[in-house]
């Protein structure tokens, strides 16, 4: 990805340069039907979920990944029921595998492995790395937030203790300073 706000697309999706803008908009609008409205779309890849040929797209967002159907016709009528959505914290590992012409990503959770096959092999490394980075980022943010919330709760309790007279103003200021460093 070249820019923080850009969506990365599989080369297979875009095809002819004359139609690129239209295809980007079409693919983005389709993906938005299946992702969290607050989620930031990072990538869209073409392939197929092993055993579920109707799931032929993979969308990567800041909060997770979604395997969903793209296209009309018979398969589209089952699209809402067959979507697979995983938050980054549900993903245990992401592994890529390259064949002669195509690539595959295996996404494992604690319950199963989802294989996304028949993707452009050049896309495999990019997407596997992107998912790993976003997963790590989500994990780091999850670790930081509870500590911050805890510090806020402790500040409230500290103020209550001062107000009740259980601690002196000096003790309050000293402990407050330490807690503020955690935030």
ChimeraX commands (.cxc) that place a marker at each C-alpha (Angstrom):
marker #1 position 0.00,0.00,0.00 radius 0.5
marker #1 position 1.44,3.28,-0.98 radius 0.5
marker #1 position -0.75,5.57,1.10 radius 0.5
marker #1 position -2.55,5.21,4.42 radius 0.5
marker #1 position -5.96,5.93,2.84 radius 0.5
marker #1 position -5.50,3.89,-0.33 radius 0.5
marker #1 position -7.18,0.54,-0.86 radius 0.5
marker #1 position -4.96,-2.13,-2.36 radius 0.5
marker #1 position -6.58,-4.16,-5.15 radius 0.5
marker #1 position -5.55,-7.43,-6.71 radius 0.5
marker #1 position -4.32,-6.88,-10.26 radius 0.5
marker #1 position -6.83,-9.53,-11.39 radius 0.5
marker #1 position -9.71,-7.30,-10.34 radius 0.5
marker #1 position -8.74,-4.19,-12.22 radius 0.5
marker #1 position -7.81,-5.45,-15.68 radius 0.5
marker #1 position -7.94,-2.79,-18.40 radius 0.5
marker #1 position -6.72,0.72,-17.43 radius 0.5
marker #1 position -9.65,2.34,-19.26 radius 0.5
marker #1 position -12.11,0.65,-16.88 radius 0.5
marker #1 position -9.97,0.85,-13.72 radius 0.5
marker #1 position -11.76,3.73,-11.94 radius 0.5
marker #1 position -15.16,2.21,-12.57 radius 0.5
marker #1 position -14.01,-1.23,-11.37 radius 0.5
marker #1 position -12.39,0.23,-8.23 radius 0.5
marker #1 position -15.64,1.96,-7.32 radius 0.5
marker #1 position -17.73,-1.14,-8.09 radius 0.5
marker #1 position -15.49,-3.45,-6.03 radius 0.5
marker #1 position -15.34,-0.97,-3.14 radius 0.5
marker #1 position -19.13,-0.56,-3.03 radius 0.5
marker #1 position -19.62,-4.33,-3.11 radius 0.5
marker #1 position -17.13,-4.86,-0.24 radius 0.5
marker #1 position -18.83,-2.19,1.88 radius 0.5
marker #1 position -21.99,-4.33,1.92 radius 0.5
marker #1 position -20.15,-6.92,3.99 radius 0.5
marker #1 position -17.68,-5.05,6.19 radius 0.5
marker #1 position -18.23,-3.15,9.43 radius 0.5
marker #1 position -19.41,0.38,8.48 radius 0.5
marker #1 position -16.82,1.87,10.87 radius 0.5
marker #1 position -14.04,-0.35,9.50 radius 0.5
marker #1 position -11.38,1.04,7.20 radius 0.5
marker #1 position -11.08,-0.99,3.99 radius 0.5
marker #1 position -7.44,-1.82,3.22 radius 0.5
marker #1 position -7.48,-4.41,0.42 radius 0.5
marker #1 position -9.71,-6.47,-1.87 radius 0.5
marker #1 position -8.45,-9.69,-3.42 radius 0.5
marker #1 position -9.98,-12.11,-5.90 radius 0.5
marker #1 position -9.78,-15.85,-5.29 radius 0.5
marker #1 position -12.05,-18.53,-3.86 radius 0.5
marker #1 position -12.63,-20.07,-0.44 radius 0.5
marker #1 position -11.90,-23.79,-0.62 radius 0.5
marker #1 position -15.20,-25.65,-0.65 radius 0.5
marker #1 position -17.33,-22.51,-1.08 radius 0.5
marker #1 position -16.96,-21.25,-4.63 radius 0.5
marker #1 position -19.49,-18.46,-4.06 radius 0.5
marker #1 position -17.01,-16.74,-1.70 radius 0.5
marker #1 position -14.71,-15.24,-4.31 radius 0.5
marker #1 position -13.50,-12.06,-2.61 radius 0.5
marker #1 position -11.38,-11.29,0.43 radius 0.5
marker #1 position -11.64,-7.84,2.00 radius 0.5
marker #1 position -9.05,-6.78,4.57 radius 0.5
marker #1 position -10.00,-4.05,7.04 radius 0.5
marker #1 position -8.38,-2.54,10.12 radius 0.5
marker #1 position -10.61,-4.69,12.31 radius 0.5
marker #1 position -10.56,-8.01,10.43 radius 0.5
marker #1 position -11.12,-9.89,7.20 radius 0.5
marker #1 position -14.27,-10.85,5.30 radius 0.5
marker #1 position -14.73,-13.54,2.66 radius 0.5
marker #1 position -17.75,-12.61,0.56 radius 0.5
marker #1 position -19.38,-13.23,-2.84 radius 0.5
marker #1 position -19.06,-10.83,-5.74 radius 0.5
marker #1 position -21.30,-10.97,-8.74 radius 0.5
marker #1 position -24.90,-11.58,-9.65 radius 0.5
marker #1 position -26.84,-14.59,-10.71 radius 0.5
marker #1 position -27.53,-17.77,-8.82 radius 0.5
marker #1 position -24.63,-17.53,-6.37 radius 0.5
marker #1 position -25.56,-14.02,-5.28 radius 0.5
marker #1 position -28.89,-15.22,-3.88 radius 0.5
marker #1 position -26.97,-17.08,-1.15 radius 0.5
marker #1 position -24.44,-14.32,-0.48 radius 0.5
marker #1 position -25.76,-12.97,2.82 radius 0.5
marker #1 position -25.81,-16.37,4.52 radius 0.5
marker #1 position -22.42,-17.56,3.40 radius 0.5
marker #1 position -20.18,-14.63,4.33 radius 0.5
marker #1 position -17.25,-15.46,6.64 radius 0.5
marker #1 position -16.13,-12.58,8.83 radius 0.5
marker #1 position -13.19,-12.76,11.26 radius 0.5
marker #1 position -11.91,-10.11,13.63 radius 0.5
marker #1 position -8.12,-9.91,13.81 radius 0.5
marker #1 position -8.18,-11.27,17.36 radius 0.5
marker #1 position -9.87,-14.45,16.09 radius 0.5
marker #1 position -7.02,-15.13,13.66 radius 0.5
marker #1 position -4.30,-17.36,15.07 radius 0.5
marker #1 position -2.02,-17.60,12.00 radius 0.5
marker #1 position -1.87,-16.56,8.37 radius 0.5
marker #1 position 0.24,-18.63,6.02 radius 0.5
marker #1 position 0.86,-18.22,2.33 radius 0.5
marker #1 position 1.66,-20.84,-0.25 radius 0.5
marker #1 position 2.75,-20.21,-3.84 radius 0.5
marker #1 position 2.13,-22.53,-6.76 radius 0.5
marker #1 position 3.39,-22.14,-10.31 radius 0.5
marker #1 position 0.77,-19.59,-11.33 radius 0.5
marker #1 position -1.50,-19.07,-8.33 radius 0.5
marker #1 position -1.21,-18.52,-4.60 radius 0.5
marker #1 position -3.16,-19.50,-1.50 radius 0.5
marker #1 position -3.57,-18.06,1.98 radius 0.5
marker #1 position -4.49,-20.26,4.92 radius 0.5
marker #1 position -6.13,-18.35,7.77 radius 0.5
marker #1 position -6.41,-20.38,10.94 radius 0.5
marker #1 position -8.60,-19.67,13.92 radius 0.5
marker #1 position -8.79,-21.81,17.04 radius 0.5
marker #1 position -11.67,-23.75,15.42 radius 0.5
marker #1 position -10.78,-24.07,11.73 radius 0.5
marker #1 position -8.58,-23.25,8.76 radius 0.5
marker #1 position -9.97,-21.22,5.86 radius 0.5
marker #1 position -8.05,-21.61,2.61 radius 0.5
marker #1 position -8.39,-18.79,0.10 radius 0.5
marker #1 position -7.14,-20.24,-3.18 radius 0.5
marker #1 position -6.66,-19.31,-6.81 radius 0.5
marker #1 position -5.42,-15.84,-6.02 radius 0.5
marker #1 position -2.63,-14.16,-7.96 radius 0.5
marker #1 position 0.57,-15.52,-6.43 radius 0.5
marker #1 position 2.09,-12.03,-6.34 radius 0.5
marker #1 position -0.80,-10.92,-4.09 radius 0.5
marker #1 position -0.23,-13.70,-1.57 radius 0.5
marker #1 position 2.79,-12.20,0.25 radius 0.5
marker #1 position 1.31,-8.71,0.25 radius 0.5
marker #1 position -2.00,-9.82,1.78 radius 0.5
marker #1 position -0.51,-12.25,4.30 radius 0.5
marker #1 position 1.87,-9.52,5.54 radius 0.5
marker #1 position -0.91,-6.94,5.64 radius 0.5
marker #1 position -3.16,-9.18,7.74 radius 0.5
marker #1 position -0.29,-9.97,10.13 radius 0.5
marker #1 position 0.56,-6.26,10.57 radius 0.5
marker #1 position -3.06,-5.27,11.16 radius 0.5
marker #1 position -3.49,-8.18,13.57 radius 0.5
marker #1 position -0.41,-7.07,15.53 radius 0.5
marker #1 position -1.59,-3.46,15.53 radius 0.5
marker #1 position -5.04,-4.49,16.81 radius 0.5
marker #1 position -3.45,-6.62,19.54 radius 0.5
marker #1 position -1.18,-3.76,20.65 radius 0.5
marker #1 position -4.10,-1.33,20.81 radius 0.5
marker #1 position -6.10,-3.86,22.82 radius 0.5
marker #1 position -3.27,-4.14,25.34 radius 0.5
marker #1 position -2.84,-0.38,25.71 radius 0.5
marker #1 position -6.52,0.51,26.10 radius 0.5
marker #1 position -7.27,-1.47,29.29 radius 0.5
marker #1 position -4.24,0.05,31.03 radius 0.5
marker #1 position -5.38,3.52,30.05 radius 0.5
marker #1 position -8.93,2.83,31.24 radius 0.5
marker #1 position -7.53,1.40,34.45 radius 0.5
marker #1 position -5.50,4.57,35.05 radius 0.5
marker #1 position -8.64,6.69,34.58 radius 0.5
marker #1 position -10.53,4.51,37.07 radius 0.5
marker #1 position -7.66,4.79,39.54 radius 0.5
marker #1 position -7.64,8.59,39.17 radius 0.5
marker #1 position -11.34,8.68,40.05 radius 0.5
marker #1 position -10.78,6.52,43.11 radius 0.5
marker #1 position -7.79,8.61,44.11 radius 0.5
marker #1 position -9.85,11.81,43.94 radius 0.5
marker #1 position -12.57,10.17,46.05 radius 0.5
marker #1 position -9.97,9.13,48.66 radius 0.5
marker #1 position -8.67,12.71,48.82 radius 0.5
marker #1 position -12.19,14.10,49.11 radius 0.5
marker #1 position -12.98,11.68,51.95 radius 0.5
marker #1 position -9.79,12.68,53.73 radius 0.5
marker #1 position -8.27,9.20,53.50 radius 0.5
marker #1 position -5.13,10.60,51.84 radius 0.5
marker #1 position -3.39,13.98,52.06 radius 0.5
marker #1 position -3.11,16.49,49.22 radius 0.5
marker #1 position 0.61,15.63,48.89 radius 0.5
marker #1 position -0.13,11.90,48.60 radius 0.5
marker #1 position -2.84,12.66,46.07 radius 0.5
marker #1 position -0.54,14.80,43.88 radius 0.5
marker #1 position 2.26,12.21,44.01 radius 0.5
marker #1 position 0.01,9.29,43.00 radius 0.5
marker #1 position -1.85,11.42,40.44 radius 0.5
marker #1 position 1.44,12.28,38.72 radius 0.5
marker #1 position 2.34,8.57,38.40 radius 0.5
marker #1 position -1.09,7.70,37.00 radius 0.5
marker #1 position -0.99,10.55,34.49 radius 0.5
marker #1 position 2.24,9.08,33.08 radius 0.5
marker #1 position 0.35,5.88,32.26 radius 0.5
marker #1 position -2.19,7.78,30.20 radius 0.5
marker link #1:1,2 radius 0.2
marker link #1:2,3 radius 0.2
marker link #1:3,4 radius 0.2
marker link #1:4,5 radius 0.2
marker link #1:5,6 radius 0.2
marker link #1:6,7 radius 0.2
marker link #1:7,8 radius 0.2
marker link #1:8,9 radius 0.2
marker link #1:9,10 radius 0.2
marker link #1:10,11 radius 0.2
marker link #1:11,12 radius 0.2
marker link #1:12,13 radius 0.2
marker link #1:13,14 radius 0.2
marker link #1:14,15 radius 0.2
marker link #1:15,16 radius 0.2
marker link #1:16,17 radius 0.2
marker link #1:17,18 radius 0.2
marker link #1:18,19 radius 0.2
marker link #1:19,20 radius 0.2
marker link #1:20,21 radius 0.2
marker link #1:21,22 radius 0.2
marker link #1:22,23 radius 0.2
marker link #1:23,24 radius 0.2
marker link #1:24,25 radius 0.2
marker link #1:25,26 radius 0.2
marker link #1:26,27 radius 0.2
marker link #1:27,28 radius 0.2
marker link #1:28,29 radius 0.2
marker link #1:29,30 radius 0.2
marker link #1:30,31 radius 0.2
marker link #1:31,32 radius 0.2
marker link #1:32,33 radius 0.2
marker link #1:33,34 radius 0.2
marker link #1:34,35 radius 0.2
marker link #1:35,36 radius 0.2
marker link #1:36,37 radius 0.2
marker link #1:37,38 radius 0.2
marker link #1:38,39 radius 0.2
marker link #1:39,40 radius 0.2
marker link #1:40,41 radius 0.2
marker link #1:41,42 radius 0.2
marker link #1:42,43 radius 0.2
marker link #1:43,44 radius 0.2
marker link #1:44,45 radius 0.2
marker link #1:45,46 radius 0.2
marker link #1:46,47 radius 0.2
marker link #1:47,48 radius 0.2
marker link #1:48,49 radius 0.2
marker link #1:49,50 radius 0.2
marker link #1:50,51 radius 0.2
marker link #1:51,52 radius 0.2
marker link #1:52,53 radius 0.2
marker link #1:53,54 radius 0.2
marker link #1:54,55 radius 0.2
marker link #1:55,56 radius 0.2
marker link #1:56,57 radius 0.2
marker link #1:57,58 radius 0.2
marker link #1:58,59 radius 0.2
marker link #1:59,60 radius 0.2
marker link #1:60,61 radius 0.2
marker link #1:61,62 radius 0.2
marker link #1:62,63 radius 0.2
marker link #1:63,64 radius 0.2
marker link #1:64,65 radius 0.2
marker link #1:65,66 radius 0.2
marker link #1:66,67 radius 0.2
marker link #1:67,68 radius 0.2
marker link #1:68,69 radius 0.2
marker link #1:69,70 radius 0.2
marker link #1:70,71 radius 0.2
marker link #1:71,72 radius 0.2
marker link #1:72,73 radius 0.2
marker link #1:73,74 radius 0.2
marker link #1:74,75 radius 0.2
marker link #1:75,76 radius 0.2
marker link #1:76,77 radius 0.2
marker link #1:77,78 radius 0.2
marker link #1:78,79 radius 0.2
marker link #1:79,80 radius 0.2
marker link #1:80,81 radius 0.2
marker link #1:81,82 radius 0.2
marker link #1:82,83 radius 0.2
marker link #1:83,84 radius 0.2
marker link #1:84,85 radius 0.2
marker link #1:85,86 radius 0.2
marker link #1:86,87 radius 0.2
marker link #1:87,88 radius 0.2
marker link #1:88,89 radius 0.2
marker link #1:89,90 radius 0.2
marker link #1:90,91 radius 0.2
marker link #1:91,92 radius 0.2
marker link #1:92,93 radius 0.2
marker link #1:93,94 radius 0.2
marker link #1:94,95 radius 0.2
marker link #1:95,96 radius 0.2
marker link #1:96,97 radius 0.2
marker link #1:97,98 radius 0.2
marker link #1:98,99 radius 0.2
marker link #1:99,100 radius 0.2
marker link #1:100,101 radius 0.2
marker link #1:101,102 radius 0.2
marker link #1:102,103 radius 0.2
marker link #1:103,104 radius 0.2
marker link #1:104,105 radius 0.2
marker link #1:105,106 radius 0.2
marker link #1:106,107 radius 0.2
marker link #1:107,108 radius 0.2
marker link #1:108,109 radius 0.2
marker link #1:109,110 radius 0.2
marker link #1:110,111 radius 0.2
marker link #1:111,112 radius 0.2
marker link #1:112,113 radius 0.2
marker link #1:113,114 radius 0.2
marker link #1:114,115 radius 0.2
marker link #1:115,116 radius 0.2
marker link #1:116,117 radius 0.2
marker link #1:117,118 radius 0.2
marker link #1:118,119 radius 0.2
marker link #1:119,120 radius 0.2
marker link #1:120,121 radius 0.2
marker link #1:121,122 radius 0.2
marker link #1:122,123 radius 0.2
marker link #1:123,124 radius 0.2
marker link #1:124,125 radius 0.2
marker link #1:125,126 radius 0.2
marker link #1:126,127 radius 0.2
marker link #1:127,128 radius 0.2
marker link #1:128,129 radius 0.2
marker link #1:129,130 radius 0.2
marker link #1:130,131 radius 0.2
marker link #1:131,132 radius 0.2
marker link #1:132,133 radius 0.2
marker link #1:133,134 radius 0.2
marker link #1:134,135 radius 0.2
marker link #1:135,136 radius 0.2
marker link #1:136,137 radius 0.2
marker link #1:137,138 radius 0.2
marker link #1:138,139 radius 0.2
marker link #1:139,140 radius 0.2
marker link #1:140,141 radius 0.2
marker link #1:141,142 radius 0.2
marker link #1:142,143 radius 0.2
marker link #1:143,144 radius 0.2
marker link #1:144,145 radius 0.2
marker link #1:145,146 radius 0.2
marker link #1:146,147 radius 0.2
marker link #1:147,148 radius 0.2
marker link #1:148,149 radius 0.2
marker link #1:149,150 radius 0.2
marker link #1:150,151 radius 0.2
marker link #1:151,152 radius 0.2
marker link #1:152,153 radius 0.2
marker link #1:153,154 radius 0.2
marker link #1:154,155 radius 0.2
marker link #1:155,156 radius 0.2
marker link #1:156,157 radius 0.2
marker link #1:157,158 radius 0.2
marker link #1:158,159 radius 0.2
marker link #1:159,160 radius 0.2
marker link #1:160,161 radius 0.2
marker link #1:161,162 radius 0.2
marker link #1:162,163 radius 0.2
marker link #1:163,164 radius 0.2
marker link #1:164,165 radius 0.2
marker link #1:165,166 radius 0.2
marker link #1:166,167 radius 0.2
marker link #1:167,168 radius 0.2
marker link #1:168,169 radius 0.2
marker link #1:169,170 radius 0.2
marker link #1:170,171 radius 0.2
marker link #1:171,172 radius 0.2
marker link #1:172,173 radius 0.2
marker link #1:173,174 radius 0.2
marker link #1:174,175 radius 0.2
marker link #1:175,176 radius 0.2
marker link #1:176,177 radius 0.2
marker link #1:177,178 radius 0.2
marker link #1:178,179 radius 0.2
marker link #1:179,180 radius 0.2
marker link #1:180,181 radius 0.2
marker link #1:181,182 radius 0.2
marker link #1:182,183 radius 0.2
view
